Amino acid sequence: MKLNYQIALIKDVKTDAIAFFISEDKDVFSRQITQLRKHVGKELDQYIAAEDFKGKDTEVLYLLSLKMTAKRIILIGLGEQKKFSVEKMRRAAAKAAKKAQSLKAKSLAIMLPDIQAQVSLDDAVKGIVEGVVLGTYKYDKYLTEDKEKNTKLVSFTLFSEKEDHEKEIKKSMSGAKTICEAVCLARDLENAPPNELYPETLAQKAQASAQQYGFRCTIWEKKRIEAAGFGGLLAVNSGSERPPRFIVMEHNAGQKAMDTIVLVGKGITFDSGGISIKPAAGMAEMKMDMSGAAAVIGTMEAVARLNLPLHLVGLVPSTENLLGGAAMRPGDIVTHYGGKTSEVDNTDAEGRLVLADALAYASTFKPKAVIDLATLTGACVVALGHHATGMMGNDDDLMSKLKAAGEATYERVWQLPMYEEYEKLIKSDVADVKNV
């Protein structure tokens, strides 16, 4: 999607659809509607009365006007100003973009609203861009007929009648665009079917991103994985005909003066559960068991494009978890990188087996922090639902920063306990750990 910033009067903005954020507070509502009435005409009042539009959060009002260059006009309610947040703006922008697409508009303009004290200009601009770009995301690579029928937004313009902060706004839009494109990369990887995306092709996607944006990417094939002693990754891979891959990515490689952060992403490109097979219902979703890997690859791309001043390492152990004559069995003992051993109790607990190798290898970078991202267990969804991600760790300061970042992006995390007593539950009589 092409993104622009424009300083222009409402009547002069050339676009298929134009959207305005409207506050629920009566005095602000009245002022905003009075301003719009000058351009739209008195019929605006008729539309508002007919739909009983009051600017409440998530309210949408659509009207046509022959008096403006943009014939399709969309009003989006932001609710009360005291409850105003970046997320409300992000959701409002997404609603405007989705409405514009449903009206077959190819271009959309949104007027930058008056920014409240509790939201910075940078956050507001990024929130709007994120809402528009991510709100209209759709994985339609394999659609044929529907793809031809659907109209997509191809351009978005943020505009203001004021000539203030133009340079700052353009910089914020550029940064948001980079992040959104990296998020869309991760979403495309997650949505890709497992006959298209498997360890080899996932590695190719990471390598292509690295070549385009200038970070280092090294792909370990099976022989190197065997030589390094990644027993967990090899055990999970044993039921698949497709060989495993270990993807090592680095931004600012060799910069010893910088802090080193390691991201580890679970890269199970399809998880049948193995011998401890999953129920058939919902198994198609197991193509997304590499979402941690997708997030790490997307993050590496974003960080490289933004040229952030840190040494960032991304590690992705990748394999399929399938059934086969050579597949691992409950009762097998696996020796990981570094020598620790795991007794396999359930072959559908495969994620922690491959992650154990990668996490042990992460220590060789002597990092300041390691962050592991994984679709590790459905039990977390039972505990927290779909509105928060479970977080556990041994560094309270790091976890508080992750929680703050999650609140800012509205991808929230909730801390779960890691009590000493839990260690007793994974003790094995025949190995260091029981993988249960």
N, C-alpha and C positions, 0 to 999 in steps of 0.2 A: 504494500500500500504506500502510495506517495504521500508524504506529510509536508505541510506548508504552514508558515505563520504569516499573517497579513495584518497590516494596519489599515482599516477601511471602515467606512460608515456601513451600517446595516444594509441600507438600500443598494450599496454598490458591490456587495459580495456576490460573485458569480459561482453558483453551485446548484446542484439538483435539489438539495434539501438543506435547511438551516435549522439549528436547534438552539434553544435558550434554557438555561437553568433558572427555575423560579422558586423563590422562598415561600414557605408557608406563613411566615410572620406577616401580619396584615399590612403594616406600614410599608415594608419592603415589597410585598406582593403588589400593593397598589402602585408604588413607584415604578416597578418593572413593567407592569401591564400598561401604565400610562405611556411609558417610553415606546413600547411595542405598538400601541394603538396608532401612534403617529405614522408608522410605516404600513401597518396592515389594514387599518381602517376600523370603523365601528363594528364591523362584522365579528371582530375578535371577541367582543362582549357576548355576542350570541353563541359563539362556540363554547365560551367558558360557562355560560349559564346552562346550555344544553347538556354539557358533560359534568356539570357541578365541579369543575376543576378548581382546586384550592391550593395547589402547590405542595400537597402532602408527599412525603417520601414515597418514591416509586410510581407516582401518578404520571400518566402520559396523555397529552392532548395533541391531536394532529388536526391541522386545518390547511386549507388551500387559500391562497391569496393571489389575485391577479395584479396587485399593486407593487409587488416586489420582484426582483430578478429571480430569486429562489421561490418557486411557486409552492413547494412543500415546506410547511412550517411545523416544527415539533417543539412542544413545551414539555419539559421534564421537571417534576417536582423534586425539590431537595429537602423538604421537611423544615423543621425549626432550625434557626441559625445556631442556637445554643448546642444542638446535637450534631452540628456540621462536622464532617471528617473527610479525610482523603478517600476513604473507602466509599462513602456516599457519593462523592464526585465520580469515582471510578465506575460505580454501578450505574450512575445516571448517564455517563457517557456511553456505556455499553448498551443501555436501553435505547438511547438516541440512535446509535449506529445500527442496532438490530431493526429498529422501526424504519429507518431510512432504507435499509436493504429490502425489507418487506414491501416497501413502496416502489421498488425497482430503481432506486436512486443509485447512481454510480459515484457520486461525489457528495460529501457532507461537510458542512461548516458548523462549528460550535463557537458561540461567543464566550470569550473568557470572562467568567463572572467576577464580581467584586470579591477579592480574597479576604477571608476573615482572619483575625489575629491568630487563631489556633491552628491555621494551616499555612505553611510557607508557600510562596509563589512557585518555587521549584517542585515541591510535592504536589501542588495542585495541577500544574502543567503535566507532570509525569502521570498523575492519576488519570487525567482525561485521555492522554495518549494510550495508556494501558487499557483503559476501558474500551476505547474504540477498536484497537488492534486485536486485543485478546478476546474481546466480546464477540467479534465476528469471525473468530477462528473456526474453521471446519475442515475435517480431514475428508476430502472429496476426491482423492487421487484415483480411486477405482469406480467412481460414479460416471455413468455415461449420459443417460437421458436426463436425469435430474440436474446434472452439472450444466447442461446446455440451457435448461429452463431458468436456473437461478441467476439472479443479477448480483454481482459482488461489488462492494465499495472498492474503488480503485484509487481514490484520493480523499484525503482528509485535510481540512484547513481549520486551524485555530485562529481566531481573529479578535481584534480589540479595536475600539474607536480611539483609544488613548495611545500616545506615542512613547509610553514609559516601558523600560525594562526589555526592549526588543532583543538585545544581545543575550540576556540571561534566559529569556523564554526560548529562543532558538537553541541554545545550548542544552536546556532541559529536554526539549523535544528530541534532540539528536541522541542524548543519553537514553531516553525512554525507548526510542526506536531500536537501538542496539539491544537493549534488554528484552524487548518484546520479540525480536527476531530470534534471539537465543532461546526464549521460552517456546516459541513456535517450533524450533528445531527439536527441542525435547519432546514436545507433543507429537510431532510427526514420527519420531522414533518410537514412542510409546504406542501409537496407533497403528503402525505398520504391521501387516500380517506376518505370522511366524515363518511362512514359506518365502518371504522377502527378507526379513530381518532375522539373522541368526549370528552366532559369534563372529564369523568371518566378515559378514557385511556390516555388522555393527562396528567392527574395528575399522573397516574402510570408511564409514561415515565419520568416525573420529579423526582419521588421518586426513580426510578431505578438508574438514574444518581447520585442522592444524596447518595444513599447507596454505589455505586461503588467508588465515588470520595470524600466522606467524608464531604459534607455540609449538613446542617439541612434542612429537608423538611417536612412541616406540611400540611395536606390536610383537608380543611374544607368541610364537607358535608352539605346538604341542611338545616338540623335542626340548625346547628351552624351559617350558613349564615343568617337564619331567626332571630335567637336570637340576632345577632349582628346588625340587622337592615340594611342589604345591599339591600335596596328597588330597586335600579336600576338593579342590577344583577338578582333579583327575578322577576322583571317586564319583562325583556327581555326573561327570561327563561320560562315564563308562557305559551307560545305556544308550548313548546317542551315536549315530554314524557321523555326525558333524564334529570335527575336532574343536577343542576349546581355544580361547584366546585370552591373553592377559594384556590389557591396554594400559600403557604408562604415558601420561601426558604431563608436560611441565610448561608453566609460564615463568619467564625470567630464570630459566635454568642456569645454574652456575653463579647466580648472584648471592654470594655468601653473606653479604651484609644485611640482607633482607630476612624478615621472619619467614619461616617455612610453615605453610598450612597444607595438610594432606586431606583430600576428599576421597572417600572410598564409596563406590556405587555398585550395588548388586546388579549383575548383568545376566540374569537367567532369562534367556530369550523365549523360552516356553517351559512351563512347569507342569508336568502331568502328575507330579507327586511321586513318580517312580513306582517301586513295588508297593509302597503304601499309597496307592493311587487315589486321586481326588474323585469326588462324585462328578458325573457327567455334566450336571447342570452348572452353568457358569464357567466351565473349564476354558471356553474360548477367551475369557478375560485374562487367562494366564499368559497370554502374549505380552502382557504389561508387567510381568514380573522382573523386567529390566528397567523399571521406571527410575530406580536409584541411579543406574548407569546413565540413563538419558539426562537426568538432572545434572550429573557431574559433567558430562560432555557439553551440555548447554552452558553450564557455569564457566567452564574453561574457555569457551568461545567468547562469552560476554566479558570476562575478565581480561582476556587478551585484547579484545577490541577496545575496551576502555583503558587499557594499559595501566592497570592498578599496580601500585608499588609494593608488591609482595611476591615471594616465591611460592607459587601455588602448584601443587602436585595433584593430579587426578589419577586414581587407580581403579580399574574396572576388571574384575574377574568374570569372564563370560562363558557360559555353556548352556546347553539345553538339559533338562532333567526328564529323561524318558525311560521307558521300559525296554529291555533288550536282554539277550542271553548273558551279556557280561555286566548287566546293571548291578549297582551296589545293593546289598541286602541288609535288612535289620540284623544286627549282630556283628557286622563288619567293623574292623578297627582301622582308622585312618590316621596316618602320620602327616602332620602339617608342616609347612615351612617353619623352620626353627626348632622342630623336634617334638612339640606337644602332640598328644594323641587323643582321638575322639572315638568313643564307641557309638556306632550308628544305632539308634533305637527306632527312628522313624525316618524313612527316606524322603518324606515330604518336609523335613526340617533341613532342606539342602542349602538354604541361603546362608546360614551361619557357618556351614562347612567351607564354602568358597570364600566367605568374608574373613574367616579366621586366617587363611593364607595371606590375603591382601593386607589385613590389619597388622599381622606380624611383619610383613615386608615393609609396611609404612614406617616402622620404627627405624629402618635403615637410613631414612632421610633426616633423623633427629629433629622431628617437627616440634613446633610450639604447640600445635593442636592437631588432632585428627577428628574429622567429622564423617560419620558413616551414614549413608542414606540407603534405605532398603524397604521394599514392600515385604517385610519379614513375616508378619503374621496377621491373619484375619481377626485374631482375638483382640487386637488393638482397636479395630473398628467396632467390635462389640463393646469395648470399654468407653470409647470416646465418640463414636458416630463418625460422620463424614465432615465434621467442622473443625477438627483439630488433628494434628499428627502427634503420636507419642514420642516423647524425648526422654532419654536417660543417659546419664554420664557420670563422670567423676570430677568434673571441673565446674563448680558453681558459677564462676565468673563467665566462662564461655557460654554456659547454658542461659544465663541471664541476657547475654548479648543476642543469642539466637532467638530467645523469646521476644526481645524488643524488635528484632528484625522481622519476625513473624507478625507482630502486631502492626508494623508499618506497612507490610505488603498484604496483610490480611490472609496470610498463609500460616495460621497460628499453630503453635506447638504447646503441648501440655506435659509437664514433667511427671514421669512415673518413677517409682522407687527402685533402688538397687541395693537392697538390704543384704548384710552379710549372711543372714539366715538363708537366703536364696541359694547360696553356694552349695549347701547340703543337698539341695534338690537335684543337682546335676552331677553329683559324685558317682563315679563308676567303680565297680570292683575290679575291672580289667583294663581300664584306660584312665588317662588324666581327667577326662570329662565325658559325661554321657550326653550325647546329642539327642535330646528328647523334646 
